[in-house]
Amino acid sequence: MCFYFVEVEYSVNGGEDKATALLSVTVLQTVNDLISPVAFVSEPTTYVNEPLHFAFMTLRHHSTMNYEIDYGDGTSGMTFDASGSISPIPDWAGAAAANAFGEDIRRCGGIVLEHVYRSVGHYTARVRVTAAQQSTGGRFDELVLTAAVDATIRRRTLAQVMSTARVYRRLPVYHDEYVQMLFRAEEFPKSLTLTVNFSDNEERLTVKRMSGDSIPMWFTSETFEDITVRTSVANAVTVNVSSRSSFFGVEIGKVFARPGIYDVRFVVNGTLPDAEAPQRALIVARVDVREKRLESQLAGGPLLFAQSPVSSGTRTEHLVFVRRIIRGADFSIDFGDGESEPVNTMNALTESDIPDWLLAGTFNSPEPFSLTGRSVSYYGHKVCRVYCVSNSSCSGLSDYFADRLIPMSDRMASVKCRIELFIY
C-alpha cells in the first residue's frame, strides 16, 4: 500500500512559557488515487439469452488491487484480472474511454467481460475495486463503478421464424403423375401468407395446423424425402422431424409432364406480431421428376443369377441384384414351373455374401457376373427353390426359365435366365 509522511509542527504559548512539538502523520493513498482514471461500460443493447459484453478500463493498474464484478441478476460474482491490454477498444466503449482518458486513451488497459442474462428486466452491474490490505482501524477503502442493463427479448426476423420450414415429397415421383408435396413449419402466424411458384404458374396456399388424421398418411408412414435445397437462413438449422407431431403445413400437388429437375419456390410474406414492416422469406425445394420406365429407375437392373446346372429334386439357389433401392417397388420371382414367390427384403451385399457357385461360374444369367472387386453398392436377396421332374425315368436336360419381376403400379420390369436341370 502506498503512503507518504507529513510532518506537522505545533506550539503552545502560556505566558512566558512556550512548548513546541513535531508530529509525523502517515497519509495513505486511496484506491481511486492509485488506479484512476477508470471507466466501466456495457454494450448499449442487451438481449435475453445472448452474450452481453462489459469493458472495464483503467489507466494505471496496481498489483495490490482486487477486482470483482457482480452482474446484478443473482448469479455469483467473480473476480477478474485487469492487468491486460484492451486494444482495440470496442466501438461501443469508445465514447466512455475518450471521456475518461482523453489523450491518454491509447495507454489504457483492462478487460472485456461477458455475461448472459436469462430473464427480461433492469439490472445494475457493479465493479468493486478494493485494496488487498486495509488500514487497521480505518475506513474500508473501495472504488465502485456501475453500469445499467436493460435486458429485452430480441425480435426475430421472418427468416428466423421460418428457419425450420421444410418441403417434403411423397416417393416416388414420375412424369405425368400427380406429385404430392408437403410444406411444413414449426410456427406460422396468422399475419403471414404463403405462395408457391412452379415457374409456369403461382398459387396462394392456406397453411393450417396439422395433427392426427389431418397429417397426410404418406407423411406419417415416412414414405417421404426432404427436398429442401434453400432455407430462409444462410446457416441451415437442424430440424428433428417427427411425422406424427403437430405442425403448421399444407399439402401441394402438381403434374410434371416431362422428366427433369424442377426448383419450386415457396414465398412467405407478411408482418410479424410486434414488427413494424412486412418481410419476405424464400424456401426452395428441388423436385427430381424421373422417367416412367422402371428399368431406368433400377439403373440397369435387375440382375438375376441362377445356380445351373442342378440335379432334379435338389435345392437350387437364385440370387437377385439391383443397383438401387426404390421405395414402393414390390419384388417377386417366377420360377418358370408354375410357381412364384415374393421377395420381401433387398439387403446391401458385400463380396463375402456372394455364393461360391457364382464365383465359380456355374450359373446362368442374361449377362456375365462382374460384381466382384467393385466399390459400387449392390442390393440383393437369395431365393431357394427345389425343381423336380415328374417322369423320373427320363434322362437328359430339362429347361426352366426363372423370371425376375418387379411390378410397380402400371410399370413392370423383368429379366429371364435359363436353368438347366439334370434328370437321371
ABEGO torsion letter per residue (X at the ends): XBBBBBBBBBBBBBEABBBBBBBBBBBBBBAAAAAOBBBBBBBABBBBGBBBBBBBBBABBBAABBBBBBAGAGBBBBBBBAABBAOBBBAAAAAAAAAAAEAAAAABBEBBBBBBBABBEBBBBBBBBBBABBBBGBBBBBBBBBBBBBBBBBBBBAAAAAAABBBBBBOBBBBGBBBBBBBBBABBBAABBBBBBAGABBBBBBBBBBBEAABBAAAAAGBBBBABABBABABBBBBBBBAABBBBBBBBBBBBABBEBBBBBBBBBEBBBGBABBBBBBBBBBBBBBBABAAAAAGGOBBBBBBOBBBBGBBBBBBBBBABBBBGBBBBBBAGAGBBBBBABBBBBBAAABBAAAAAGBBBBABBBAABGBABBBBBBBBBBBBBBABAABBEBBBBBBBBBBBBEABBBBBBBBBBBBBX
